[in-house]
Amino acid sequence: MSSTSTAARPPATEPPPKGELDHTPAWVHVAKWAAIALTIALLGWAAQQAIEAGSWLIVTVIAFVAMMVLVVYSTRRLVPMKYMLPGLVLLLLFQMWPIVYTVGTAFTNYGDGHTLTKEEAIDAIRAQSVRQDPEAPRYGMSIAVPEGQPIETGELSMLLTVAPADDAGELEEGAEEGGEAQLGENVTADGYQLFVGTEEGLEPLAAEGVAIRSNGTVEAAPGYRVLNLMEANQRGQEVQAFAVPVGDTGAGIKAATTSAAYVGQPSITYDEENDVMTTLEGKRYVAAEGNFVPEDGEGAPLTAGWTENVGLKNFATIFTDPSFRSGFLKIFLWNLVFPLITVVSTFLLGMLLALLFNDPRLKGKGIYRSLMVLPYALPIFVTGIVWASMFNPQFGLINNLIGLEIPWRTDPWFARLSLIITNLWLGFPYMFLICTGALQSIPQDVKEAAAVDGAGPIRTLTSVIMPLLLVAVGPLLVASYAFNFNNFTLVYLVTGGGPFDSTNTLVGNTDLLINFAYRLALESGNPNIGLASAVSIVIFFLVGAISYIGFRRSAALEDVN
């Protein structure tokens, strides 16, 4: 028996070589490697941009991603990672990085007047303090880039002219060594002296081949592409910040108008050893909390500040500053109530409509259900603006229909009511949809069993249908609460956060915390992005805690099953 069984077996064969199993067309391999090469090239270009900006952290991340692309997609292994890697990269870019950046910003004073590094702030203060030297002449100026360089990114140069009647002594002294010896070569037949200024300094410009306009500025020069007015305006910020150093005193030639320049002398000097800035009058400013403030405590700080770490100061402001804390708590309480009322009202209306249209005796349910979904299908940007106009106290449709003058925008309680009404209109279709699906999933025999036990319609609804319905929609109610906790768009479009108290224009009576953070960051008189980031972190933990408690509670509903 054993021998017969053995003879019946097919002869053992060795597996074919690995290459023979590969029936992938050659064009697929070519396309794969072309896609890998294109991805690496794009990442290399992004890395180059980051290097030029000095963002070495971004360079490191890009290098890591490029390495992962090569490792994952160049081999036959790691098949699950081939599908997961794009999602992981997008998660890193659009979820993790914003969170990390927000947390980092929350511990700084980043905001209006504190967006620069300290070195940039010092340079900005000195540049802003430049005053024209009354003894130096004004110069005709043309902005140019070296021939062959792109107009948009080429190195800027000033082609300067000194009229024959002007005293160019100061300019001659500021020219680089050798300029005086070449002085005859940079004088045109009309007597104009020509110079070219760059970030390195001032040099004579050979007059041969140079064309001068009637206003005394350079129209064309060998080796340079002179920008016209439109091209120069496109780089206006760079031109305003551009200065040609002259001598060792910190003086520089700066643009005065589109066709004229002057020698400017900074009126503030910086002592790096003592970290002090001093004006020509002798007033001293010392570094403190991202600003140079008067050493004697009298007067305002210098205009430009820098970003620096302030530790827990922003969080301390939220919880300890009396005026800020009172406004924050006021908004927080409304922020708890608003999503609760919204979820309860939209759920009850949506559920009642779902129960009505779930009745088998009702005809045309498909049409009615489609009409119910229309408010949910329209963009909130459209419906929000429409409802805001309807609540206009003078010209709105609602006051005109009811014949009353309800102060929807000026009274805090009516403004809050307008938000709840608008959100009821926008939110009930969603609850209607999920309740309709949940009701249709409840077995009919459960309802029949309740009827056999003598339960009437109300008792069946409260004791049978509602518990089973909440099992399905409970987590969605928690998610809806979390969404409305940060419903920025609705508040921004309908009320703008107002009305505002006369004593504190930062705190609106219909503000949610997210709207408050937005106003702190962008719309206040003194935007403070660091403080707004701290508020955002508080919002994150509040939503997380509320969601955790809500999901724990909704999990208890599963005992109904």
Secondary structure as GFF3:
##gff-version 3
##sequence-region A 1 561
A	DSSP	alpha_helix	2	8	.	.	.	ID=ss1
A	DSSP	alpha_helix	18	21	.	.	.	ID=ss2
A	DSSP	alpha_helix	26	53	.	.	.	ID=ss3
A	DSSP	alpha_helix	56	73	.	.	.	ID=ss4
A	DSSP	alpha_helix	79	91	.	.	.	ID=ss5
A	DSSP	pi_helix	92	96	.	.	.	ID=ss6
A	DSSP	alpha_helix	97	106	.	.	.	ID=ss7
A	DSSP	alpha_helix	118	128	.	.	.	ID=ss8
A	DSSP	beta_strand	130	132	.	.	.	ID=ss9
A	DSSP	beta_strand	139	146	.	.	.	ID=ss10
A	DSSP	beta_strand	157	162	.	.	.	ID=ss11
A	DSSP	alpha_helix	169	174	.	.	.	ID=ss12
A	DSSP	three_ten_helix	183	186	.	.	.	ID=ss13
A	DSSP	beta_strand	193	198	.	.	.	ID=ss14
A	DSSP	beta_strand	201	204	.	.	.	ID=ss15
A	DSSP	beta_strand	211	212	.	.	.	ID=ss16
A	DSSP	beta_strand	218	220	.	.	.	ID=ss17
A	DSSP	beta_strand	224	226	.	.	.	ID=ss18
A	DSSP	alpha_helix	229	234	.	.	.	ID=ss19
A	DSSP	alpha_helix	236	241	.	.	.	ID=ss20
A	DSSP	beta_strand	243	246	.	.	.	ID=ss21
A	DSSP	beta_strand	251	255	.	.	.	ID=ss22
A	DSSP	beta_strand	260	266	.	.	.	ID=ss23
A	DSSP	beta_strand	268	271	.	.	.	ID=ss24
A	DSSP	beta_strand	276	279	.	.	.	ID=ss25
A	DSSP	beta_strand	284	288	.	.	.	ID=ss26
A	DSSP	beta_strand	291	294	.	.	.	ID=ss27
A	DSSP	alpha_helix	313	320	.	.	.	ID=ss28
A	DSSP	alpha_helix	322	357	.	.	.	ID=ss29
A	DSSP	alpha_helix	365	377	.	.	.	ID=ss30
A	DSSP	alpha_helix	380	390	.	.	.	ID=ss31
A	DSSP	alpha_helix	397	402	.	.	.	ID=ss32
A	DSSP	alpha_helix	412	441	.	.	.	ID=ss33
A	DSSP	alpha_helix	444	452	.	.	.	ID=ss34
A	DSSP	alpha_helix	457	460	.	.	.	ID=ss35
A	DSSP	pi_helix	461	465	.	.	.	ID=ss36
A	DSSP	alpha_helix	466	485	.	.	.	ID=ss37
A	DSSP	alpha_helix	488	494	.	.	.	ID=ss38
A	DSSP	beta_strand	500	501	.	.	.	ID=ss39
A	DSSP	beta_strand	504	508	.	.	.	ID=ss40
A	DSSP	alpha_helix	513	518	.	.	.	ID=ss41
A	DSSP	pi_helix	519	523	.	.	.	ID=ss42
A	DSSP	alpha_helix	529	555	.	.	.	ID=ss43
A	DSSP	three_ten_helix	556	560	.	.	.	ID=ss44
###
